[in-house]
Amino acid sequence: MKYLGFVVTAGPMPAEAVAEMNAGFPAYFAEMEARGVRLYGRELDQPDRGVTVRVRNGETLVADGPFAETKEFIGGFDVLDCADLDEAIEVESKSPVAKFLPFEVRPFRDGLRVAEPQAAAFDRQDDAAGLPYLLMAWASATPAEPLNEQAVRQESEAWRQQLEAGGGYILGGALGGPETATTLRFRDGETRLSDGPFLDLEEFITSIDVVSCADREQAVALAAAHPLARYYAIEARPFYGQAIHAQRLLEESQE
């Protein structure tokens, strides 16, 4: 079964923690890839580099920044292929990140759509074909207009298929609801679990899609084309990588 492990953070990590995590990654990645349980994963850029998109009455509404104005935020994720939740928890608790940051683990509801070779390039941070953006659909109890869930799920799959056919899709799918979430922390050699999402909000992330974009403008356009943008909000945020780093240095040099 496919699971998503969100990493939750509150900002940049101390240099000592980063060094310790980096030292532990090679052995961890080697073990999990040998077991075939960790498929993909990357670090996201900071929330202020993102944008929130809604479509209301045919008009695209764009707001700079993240959807959720909270101290903690999603800092990255792992995609796992595990026998069950217990194995997914075990895999994430062994991550060098778990010693410092919590994980929220949730299953993909209808399976995971993966476009190769784009997903493999994404995982090794090869962004030559385009900048990867994470589109997070934030759902609430009250959509902006009446919603036929089955019809919207079909629309969303058609949107993914169309993007994949054009080479712009990487991976993603619908997630289980907040009742399927488990939050884990690894402290003092012990894995501590709690039911539910880490972020205590009325809204929750109902699906994720990683797309390849030429720039932020295209990311906004893809978010606006997502069927869920008519009902909820889509947060679009770039993944951190060499291309984003170079782009940021260029922006800073022009200020």
C-alpha positions as CSV (number, residue, x, y, z in Angstrom):
1,M,0.0,0.0,0.0
2,K,1.2,3.5,-0.8
3,Y,1.7,6.0,2.0
4,L,2.7,9.6,2.2
5,G,4.9,10.8,5.1
6,F,4.8,14.6,5.6
7,V,7.7,16.2,7.4
8,V,6.5,19.0,9.7
9,T,8.9,21.8,10.6
10,A,8.8,25.3,12.1
11,G,11.7,26.7,10.1
12,P,15.4,26.3,9.3
13,M,17.2,23.6,11.4
14,P,20.3,24.3,13.5
15,A,23.5,23.5,11.6
16,E,24.4,20.7,14.0
17,A,21.1,19.0,13.4
18,V,21.4,19.3,9.6
19,A,24.9,17.8,9.8
20,E,23.7,14.9,11.9
21,M,20.8,14.2,9.5
22,N,23.0,14.4,6.4
23,A,25.5,12.0,8.0
24,G,22.7,9.5,8.6
25,F,21.0,9.7,5.2
26,P,23.3,7.5,3.1
27,A,22.8,4.4,5.3
28,Y,19.1,5.1,5.7
29,F,18.4,5.5,2.0
30,A,20.5,2.4,1.2
31,E,18.5,0.3,3.6
32,M,15.0,1.6,2.5
33,E,15.8,1.4,-1.2
34,A,17.1,-2.2,-0.7
35,R,13.8,-3.1,1.0
36,G,11.9,-1.2,-1.7
37,V,9.8,0.7,0.8
38,R,10.9,4.3,0.1
39,L,10.0,5.3,-3.4
40,Y,10.4,9.1,-3.6
41,G,11.0,12.1,-1.4
42,R,12.2,15.7,-1.4
43,E,12.4,18.9,0.6
44,L,10.1,21.7,-0.1
45,D,11.0,25.4,-0.3
46,Q,9.9,27.8,2.4
47,P,6.2,28.6,2.7
48,D,6.7,32.2,1.7
49,R,7.8,31.0,-1.8
50,G,4.4,29.5,-2.4
51,V,1.1,30.8,-3.6
52,T,-2.5,29.9,-2.8
53,V,-5.0,29.6,-5.7
54,R,-8.8,29.5,-5.7
55,V,-11.3,29.7,-8.6
56,R,-14.6,31.3,-7.8
57,N,-17.3,32.0,-10.4
58,G,-14.8,31.5,-13.2
59,E,-12.3,33.9,-11.8
60,T,-8.8,32.8,-10.6
61,L,-7.9,34.3,-7.2
62,V,-4.2,34.3,-6.2
63,A,-2.7,35.1,-2.8
64,D,1.0,35.0,-2.1
65,G,2.1,32.6,0.6
66,P,0.8,29.4,2.2
67,F,-2.8,28.5,2.8
68,A,-2.3,27.8,6.5
69,E,-0.9,30.7,8.5
70,T,0.7,28.5,11.2
71,K,4.0,28.4,12.9
72,E,4.6,24.8,11.7
73,F,4.4,23.8,8.0
74,I,5.0,21.0,5.7
75,G,8.7,20.9,5.0
76,G,8.8,17.9,2.6
77,F,7.6,14.4,2.2
78,D,8.4,10.7,1.5
79,V,6.3,8.4,-0.6
80,L,6.4,4.9,0.8
81,D,5.3,1.4,-0.4
82,C,4.6,-0.6,2.7
83,A,2.7,-3.7,3.7
84,D,0.7,-1.7,6.3
85,L,0.7,1.3,8.5
86,D,3.0,-0.3,11.1
87,E,5.7,-0.7,8.5
88,A,5.2,2.8,7.2
89,I,5.7,4.1,10.8
90,E,8.8,1.9,11.3
91,V,10.3,3.3,8.0
92,E,9.7,6.9,9.0
93,S,10.8,6.4,12.6
94,K,14.2,5.2,11.3
95,S,14.7,8.4,9.2
96,P,17.5,10.7,10.4
97,V,14.9,13.4,10.3
98,A,12.6,11.8,12.8
99,K,15.0,12.5,15.7
100,F,14.3,16.2,15.2
101,L,11.0,16.6,13.4
102,P,7.6,14.9,13.5
103,F,6.1,13.0,10.6
104,E,2.4,12.8,9.6
105,V,1.7,9.5,7.8
106,R,-1.4,9.0,5.6
107,P,-2.4,6.4,3.0
108,F,-3.2,7.3,-0.6
109,R,-6.9,6.7,-1.0
110,D,-7.1,5.4,-4.5
111,G,-3.5,4.5,-5.2
112,L,-0.6,6.6,-6.5
113,R,-0.2,7.9,-10.0
114,V,3.5,7.9,-11.1
115,A,4.8,9.2,-14.4
116,E,8.2,7.8,-15.3
117,P,10.9,8.9,-16.0
118,Q,9.8,12.2,-14.6
119,A,9.4,10.8,-11.0
120,A,12.9,9.2,-11.0
121,A,14.4,12.6,-12.1
122,F,12.4,14.4,-9.5
123,D,13.7,12.1,-6.7
124,R,17.3,12.6,-7.7
125,Q,16.7,16.4,-7.9
126,D,17.3,16.5,-11.7
127,D,15.1,19.5,-12.6
128,A,16.5,20.1,-16.1
129,A,13.1,19.4,-17.6
130,G,11.2,21.9,-15.4
131,L,10.8,23.1,-11.8
132,P,8.8,20.7,-9.7
133,Y,5.9,22.2,-7.7
134,L,3.7,20.5,-5.1
135,L,0.0,21.3,-5.4
136,M,-1.8,20.7,-2.1
137,A,-5.6,20.7,-2.1
138,W,-6.8,22.0,1.2
139,A,-10.4,20.8,1.9
140,S,-12.9,22.0,4.5
141,A,-16.3,20.9,5.7
142,T,-17.9,23.5,3.5
143,P,-16.9,23.7,-0.1
144,A,-17.4,26.9,-2.0
145,E,-20.2,25.3,-4.0
146,P,-22.1,22.0,-3.9
147,L,-19.7,19.2,-4.7
148,N,-20.4,15.8,-6.3
149,E,-17.4,13.8,-4.9
150,Q,-17.5,11.0,-7.4
151,A,-17.6,13.5,-10.4
152,V,-14.8,15.6,-9.0
153,R,-12.6,12.5,-8.4
154,Q,-13.2,11.6,-12.1
155,E,-12.4,15.1,-13.2
156,S,-9.2,15.1,-11.1
157,E,-8.0,11.9,-12.7
158,A,-8.7,13.2,-16.1
159,W,-6.7,16.4,-15.2
160,R,-3.8,14.1,-14.1
161,Q,-4.0,12.0,-17.3
162,Q,-3.9,15.1,-19.5
163,L,-0.9,16.5,-17.7
164,E,0.9,13.2,-17.8
165,A,0.3,12.9,-21.5
166,G,1.9,16.3,-22.0
167,G,4.9,15.4,-19.8
168,G,4.0,17.8,-17.0
169,Y,2.9,15.3,-14.4
170,I,5.2,13.6,-11.9
171,L,3.3,11.9,-9.2
172,G,0.3,12.2,-6.8
173,G,-3.2,11.2,-5.9
174,A,-6.0,11.6,-3.3
175,L,-5.2,11.0,0.3
176,G,-7.1,9.3,3.1
177,G,-9.0,11.7,5.3
178,P,-7.7,13.2,8.6
179,E,-9.1,10.2,10.4
180,T,-6.5,8.0,8.6
181,A,-3.6,10.2,9.7
182,T,-1.0,9.1,12.3
183,T,1.6,11.5,13.7
184,L,4.9,10.1,14.9
185,R,7.8,11.5,16.9
186,F,11.0,9.6,17.7
187,R,12.4,10.8,21.0
188,D,14.9,9.1,23.3
189,G,15.0,6.0,21.2
190,E,11.2,5.5,21.3
191,T,8.6,6.1,18.7
192,R,5.6,8.0,20.0
193,L,2.3,8.0,18.1
194,S,-0.8,10.1,18.1
195,D,-3.9,9.8,16.0
196,G,-4.8,12.5,13.5
197,P,-2.9,15.2,11.6
198,F,-0.1,17.1,13.2
199,L,-1.6,20.5,12.3
200,D,-4.7,21.1,14.4
201,L,-6.8,22.8,11.7
202,E,-10.4,22.6,10.4
203,E,-9.0,22.2,6.9
204,F,-6.8,19.3,5.8
205,I,-4.8,18.3,2.7
206,T,-7.1,16.0,0.7
207,S,-4.7,15.4,-2.3
208,I,-1.2,16.1,-3.5
209,D,0.1,16.4,-7.0
210,V,3.7,17.1,-8.1
211,V,3.9,18.9,-11.4
212,S,6.7,20.1,-13.6
213,C,6.6,23.9,-14.4
214,A,8.5,26.4,-16.4
215,D,8.0,29.0,-13.7
216,R,5.7,30.2,-11.0
217,E,3.2,31.6,-13.5
218,Q,2.6,28.1,-15.0
219,A,2.3,26.6,-11.5
220,V,-0.5,29.0,-10.8
221,A,-2.2,28.1,-14.1
222,L,-2.0,24.4,-13.3
223,A,-3.3,24.9,-9.8
224,A,-6.3,27.0,-11.2
225,A,-7.0,24.1,-13.7
226,H,-7.2,21.6,-10.9
227,P,-10.9,20.6,-10.5
228,L,-10.7,21.1,-6.7
229,A,-9.7,24.8,-7.1
230,R,-13.4,25.5,-7.7
231,Y,-14.4,24.2,-4.3
232,Y,-11.4,24.6,-2.0
233,A,-7.9,26.1,-2.2
234,I,-4.8,24.8,-3.9
235,E,-1.4,25.7,-2.3
236,A,1.4,25.6,-4.9
237,R,5.0,25.5,-3.5
238,P,8.3,24.7,-5.2
239,F,10.6,22.0,-4.1
240,Y,14.1,23.0,-3.0
241,G,16.9,22.1,-5.4
242,Q,19.8,23.5,-7.4
243,A,17.5,25.2,-9.9
244,I,15.5,27.0,-7.2
245,H,18.7,27.9,-5.4
246,A,20.1,29.5,-8.6
247,Q,16.9,31.3,-9.2
248,R,16.9,32.8,-5.7
249,L,20.5,34.0,-6.1
250,L,19.5,35.7,-9.3
251,E,16.5,37.4,-7.7
252,E,18.7,38.6,-4.8
253,S,21.3,40.0,-7.2
254,Q,18.6,42.0,-9.0
255,E,17.2,43.6,-5.8
